[in-house]
Amino acid sequence: MDILVGQSGSNQADGPKFKFNSRQILFPQVLNVVRQYVFEKVEFNGVDHREIGLEKYVQQIVERLVDAIYPDETEGEAPLLPKIERFRPRGSTDDVLFRTVKPCKSTKKSHISHVVLDSTIWEGRAKYYLEKSSKVFAYAKNDHLDFVIPYSFAGVMHNYRPDFLVKLTSGMTLILEMKGYEDEEARVKAEAARRWVKAMNNWGEMGRWEYKVCRSPLELKNLLANLSEEN
């Protein structure tokens, strides 16, 4: 199963997004967006509103807004596109070979002989449903695949490594995350993954992609069926 490797999280066309716009035009627009965000999303809980000017809060707001801003393609802005690693644009499960002391389960639909279980309950059940589903053509646990999605959190760059890559019989490639809870960093990871998928689908050279977070292994069967129908 082929995968894309490289700087895939930025997804921006080369050059600043608003390269030809003057600051005096952009600043009022950004200011209005920030004011709306603060009014709708921020709960002060009795704290002085000026506290929002502290660096730790400003950093969070900037990260959330930057992640939420997409090019307006209807106005001629360049669409999101992935940055491809020049010398290794594609990876493959053919390259996977490693040893581990973690629990494992053998596979039939995966090109990799075993699924490494970081969570024996959640990922073990996910493996079961992926093997049994008639909608799944092939899948791989994202372990030693070099498939990561860059994201920024608290002013620091990180790499997000989703749990599974799934090739559906419809031809769609699903990036699957098994997670029973959601914190602030998990939301940032999910937004980075959605931008990555948007960029991949705009590029169009590796078929259609989708990203989903499954909150319970029991929901995975329906999730796979619904994706197949949508496609």
VEXMI-34276 format. One line per field, with one value per residue (C-alpha): residue in three letters; z, y, x. Coordinates in Angstrom, 2 decimals, padded with zeros to 5 digits. Example, Ala and Ser with C-alpha at 12.3 -4.5 7.8 and 13.67 -1.06 7.14 Angstrom:
<sites>
residuo: c(ALA / SER)
up: c(007.80 / 007.14)
north: c(-004.50 / -001.06)
east: c(012.30 / 013.67)
</sites>
This chain:
<sites>
residuo: c(MET / ASP / ILE / LEU / VAL / GLY / GLN / SER / GLY / SER / ASN / GLN / ALA / ASP / GLY / PRO / LYS / PHE / LYS / PHE / ASN / SER / ARG / GLN / ILE / LEU / PHE / PRO / GLN / VAL / LEU / ASN / VAL / VAL / ARG / GLN / TYR / VAL / PHE / GLU / LYS / VAL / GLU / PHE / ASN / GLY / VAL / ASP / HIS / ARG / GLU / ILE / GLY / LEU / GLU / LYS / TYR / VAL / GLN / GLN / ILE / VAL / GLU / ARG / LEU / VAL / ASP / ALA / ILE / TYR / PRO / ASP / GLU / THR / GLU / GLY / GLU / ALA / PRO / LEU / LEU / PRO / LYS / ILE / GLU / ARG / PHE / ARG / PRO / ARG / GLY / SER / THR / ASP / ASP / VAL / LEU / PHE / ARG / THR / VAL / LYS / PRO / CYS / LYS / SER / THR / LYS / LYS / SER / HIS / ILE / SER / HIS / VAL / VAL / LEU / ASP / SER / THR / ILE / TRP / GLU / GLY / ARG / ALA / LYS / TYR / TYR / LEU / GLU / LYS / SER / SER / LYS / VAL / PHE / ALA / TYR / ALA / LYS / ASN / ASP / HIS / LEU / ASP / PHE / VAL / ILE / PRO / TYR / SER / PHE / ALA / GLY / VAL / MET / HIS / ASN / TYR / ARG / PRO / ASP / PHE / LEU / VAL / LYS / LEU / THR / SER / GLY / MET / THR / LEU / ILE / LEU / GLU / MET / LYS / GLY / TYR / GLU / ASP / GLU / GLU / ALA / ARG / VAL / LYS / ALA / GLU / ALA / ALA / ARG / ARG / TRP / VAL / LYS / ALA / MET / ASN / ASN / TRP / GLY / GLU / MET / GLY / ARG / TRP / GLU / TYR / LYS / VAL / CYS / ARG / SER / PRO / LEU / GLU / LEU / LYS / ASN / LEU / LEU / ALA / ASN / LEU / SER / GLU / GLU / ASN)
up: c(000.00 / -001.06 / 001.32 / 000.95 / 002.91 / 003.50 / 004.60 / 004.30 / 007.15 / 005.88 / 002.83 / 001.77 / -001.68 / -001.70 / -000.51 / 002.06 / 001.75 / 001.45 / -000.39 / -002.44 / 000.21 / 002.19 / 005.97 / 006.39 / 004.42 / 006.20 / 009.79 / 010.15 / 008.71 / 011.12 / 014.04 / 013.34 / 013.19 / 016.50 / 018.17 / 016.94 / 018.15 / 021.62 / 021.86 / 020.82 / 022.09 / 025.16 / 028.67 / 031.08 / 034.24 / 036.10 / 035.09 / 033.82 / 030.02 / 029.57 / 030.68 / 027.15 / 026.08 / 027.90 / 025.57 / 026.48 / 025.46 / 022.38 / 021.13 / 021.44 / 019.62 / 016.79 / 016.35 / 016.28 / 013.77 / 011.47 / 011.39 / 010.58 / 007.69 / 004.26 / 000.87 / -000.88 / -004.16 / -005.51 / -005.35 / -007.16 / -004.15 / -004.59 / -003.07 / -000.28 / -001.69 / 000.02 / 000.10 / -001.30 / -000.18 / -003.26 / -003.16 / -001.68 / -002.67 / -001.83 / 000.86 / 000.85 / 003.27 / 001.34 / 003.29 / 006.76 / 008.72 / 012.45 / 015.79 / 018.78 / 022.30 / 022.24 / 021.93 / 018.32 / 016.34 / 012.96 / 009.93 / 006.65 / 004.99 / 005.87 / 003.82 / 007.18 / 008.91 / 012.35 / 013.96 / 016.87 / 019.66 / 021.68 / 023.24 / 023.34 / 023.80 / 021.46 / 018.69 / 019.09 / 018.45 / 015.62 / 014.00 / 014.33 / 012.57 / 009.85 / 009.13 / 009.07 / 007.13 / 003.51 / 002.88 / 003.67 / 000.89 / 002.91 / 005.99 / 008.00 / 011.53 / 011.29 / 012.89 / 011.21 / 008.10 / 008.32 / 007.88 / 010.06 / 009.85 / 011.25 / 013.58 / 015.92 / 019.57 / 022.28 / 019.85 / 019.21 / 016.08 / 016.55 / 014.37 / 014.54 / 013.82 / 013.24 / 014.23 / 010.94 / 007.17 / 005.52 / 001.82 / 001.20 / -001.62 / -003.01 / -003.61 / -000.82 / 001.61 / 005.20 / 007.89 / 011.04 / 014.61 / 017.53 / 020.48 / 023.30 / 024.66 / 023.23 / 024.75 / 023.26 / 021.59 / 020.07 / 018.47 / 016.98 / 015.58 / 014.02 / 012.34 / 010.96 / 009.56 / 007.92 / 006.25 / 005.10 / 003.56 / 001.89 / 000.33 / -000.83 / -002.47 / -004.19 / -005.51 / -006.72 / -007.60 / -004.99 / -005.14 / -002.59 / 001.11 / 004.27 / 007.96 / 010.75 / 014.53 / 015.92 / 019.52 / 020.06 / 018.32 / 018.19 / 015.93 / 013.42 / 011.41 / 010.73 / 010.06 / 007.34 / 005.77 / 005.71 / 004.12 / 001.37 / 000.63 / 000.56 / -001.93)
north: c(000.00 / 003.34 / 006.28 / 009.86 / 010.99 / 014.36 / 017.82 / 017.15 / 019.20 / 022.70 / 022.21 / 025.81 / 026.93 / 028.46 / 032.04 / 033.98 / 033.46 / 037.19 / 038.12 / 040.91 / 042.37 / 045.42 / 045.26 / 048.15 / 046.16 / 042.86 / 044.08 / 045.18 / 041.84 / 039.85 / 042.08 / 041.44 / 037.69 / 037.76 / 039.79 / 037.36 / 034.40 / 035.93 / 036.81 / 033.36 / 030.97 / 032.45 / 032.10 / 034.51 / 033.14 / 036.43 / 037.07 / 040.52 / 040.52 / 042.08 / 038.79 / 037.54 / 039.65 / 037.32 / 035.43 / 031.97 / 032.94 / 034.91 / 031.91 / 029.62 / 032.03 / 032.52 / 028.77 / 028.13 / 030.89 / 029.98 / 026.36 / 027.50 / 029.83 / 028.22 / 029.82 / 031.26 / 029.41 / 031.15 / 034.42 / 032.99 / 032.13 / 029.13 / 025.93 / 023.98 / 021.56 / 019.10 / 019.67 / 016.50 / 015.13 / 015.54 / 012.39 / 010.07 / 011.28 / 007.97 / 005.38 / 001.80 / -000.97 / -003.00 / -001.14 / -002.05 / -004.44 / -004.09 / -005.90 / -005.02 / -006.25 / -004.83 / -007.11 / -008.05 / -009.77 / -011.43 / -010.05 / -011.18 / -007.93 / -006.00 / -005.99 / -006.04 / -009.43 / -008.13 / -005.22 / -003.73 / -002.95 / 000.19 / -000.43 / -004.10 / -003.27 / -000.32 / -001.13 / -004.87 / -004.43 / -001.99 / -004.62 / -007.18 / -004.95 / -003.94 / -007.60 / -008.51 / -005.57 / -006.21 / -002.51 / -002.81 / -003.83 / -003.42 / -001.61 / -000.98 / 000.09 / 003.33 / 001.98 / 002.52 / 003.86 / 007.39 / 008.73 / 011.83 / 015.07 / 018.15 / 020.44 / 023.32 / 023.27 / 025.77 / 027.36 / 024.11 / 021.95 / 018.28 / 015.26 / 013.61 / 009.87 / 008.62 / 005.02 / 003.35 / 003.80 / 001.97 / 001.35 / 000.87 / -001.21 / 002.03 / 003.25 / 005.82 / 005.96 / 006.50 / 007.98 / 006.44 / 007.58 / 005.53 / 007.85 / 007.73 / 011.22 / 014.62 / 017.28 / 020.55 / 019.00 / 016.25 / 018.91 / 020.60 / 017.26 / 016.60 / 020.01 / 019.45 / 016.09 / 017.64 / 020.26 / 017.51 / 015.59 / 018.75 / 019.32 / 015.70 / 015.77 / 019.07 / 017.51 / 014.45 / 012.27 / 009.58 / 009.24 / 010.44 / 010.63 / 011.02 / 011.50 / 010.15 / 009.85 / 006.81 / 007.24 / 003.58 / 000.36 / -000.63 / 002.36 / 001.39 / -000.97 / 001.75 / 004.34 / 002.17 / 001.45 / 005.12 / 006.16 / 003.60 / 004.85 / 008.51 / 007.72)
east: c(000.00 / 001.48 / 001.67 / 002.82 / 005.85 / 007.44 / 006.37 / 002.69 / 001.31 / 001.95 / -000.24 / 000.20 / 001.19 / 004.66 / 004.85 / 002.81 / -000.89 / -001.58 / 001.58 / 000.07 / -002.25 / -001.19 / -001.14 / -003.57 / -006.16 / -005.59 / -005.35 / -009.00 / -010.14 / -007.99 / -009.01 / -012.70 / -012.08 / -010.20 / -012.94 / -015.58 / -013.52 / -013.05 / -016.75 / -017.99 / -015.31 / -013.60 / -015.07 / -013.40 / -015.06 / -014.75 / -011.13 / -010.16 / -010.59 / -007.15 / -005.60 / -006.21 / -003.25 / -000.85 / 001.45 / 000.14 / -003.38 / -002.36 / -000.37 / -003.39 / -005.67 / -003.19 / -002.76 / -006.51 / -007.19 / -004.31 / -005.52 / -009.06 / -008.14 / -008.40 / -007.69 / -010.73 / -010.45 / -013.55 / -011.59 / -008.60 / -006.42 / -004.14 / -005.61 / -003.96 / -001.39 / 000.98 / 004.72 / 006.19 / 009.53 / 011.67 / 013.77 / 011.15 / 007.69 / 006.02 / 006.52 / 005.35 / 004.52 / 007.10 / 009.78 / 008.47 / 010.69 / 011.30 / 011.29 / 009.14 / 008.41 / 004.87 / 001.81 / 001.04 / -001.70 / -001.27 / -003.10 / -004.64 / -005.71 / -002.58 / 000.62 / 002.43 / 002.41 / 001.34 / -000.45 / 001.49 / -000.98 / -000.27 / -003.68 / -004.70 / -008.39 / -008.97 / -006.51 / -007.08 / -010.79 / -010.12 / -007.90 / -010.74 / -013.28 / -010.83 / -010.14 / -013.84 / -015.22 / -016.15 / -015.50 / -011.77 / -009.39 / -006.18 / -004.91 / -001.76 / -001.01 / 000.93 / 004.08 / 007.46 / 005.72 / 007.20 / 003.67 / 003.33 / 001.37 / 003.17 / 001.22 / 001.95 / 000.90 / 001.87 / 004.31 / 006.22 / 006.17 / 005.23 / 004.52 / 001.11 / 001.13 / -002.46 / -003.25 / -004.19 / -004.12 / -007.02 / -007.61 / -011.33 / -012.77 / -014.21 / -010.65 / -010.67 / -007.73 / -008.86 / -006.65 / -008.13 / -007.58 / -008.92 / -009.44 / -011.94 / -011.28 / -010.45 / -008.22 / -006.99 / -003.96 / -006.12 / -008.32 / -005.25 / -004.05 / -007.45 / -007.52 / -004.02 / -005.14 / -008.21 / -006.03 / -003.67 / -006.58 / -007.87 / -004.45 / -004.17 / -007.59 / -006.75 / -003.54 / -005.44 / -002.42 / -003.13 / -006.90 / -009.41 / -008.49 / -010.56 / -009.75 / -011.94 / -011.71 / -013.51 / -014.65 / -015.42 / -014.32 / -017.99 / -018.69 / -016.02 / -018.25 / -020.83 / -018.15 / -016.61 / -019.99 / -020.98 / -017.71 / -018.15 / -021.65 / -020.53 / -017.81)
</sites>
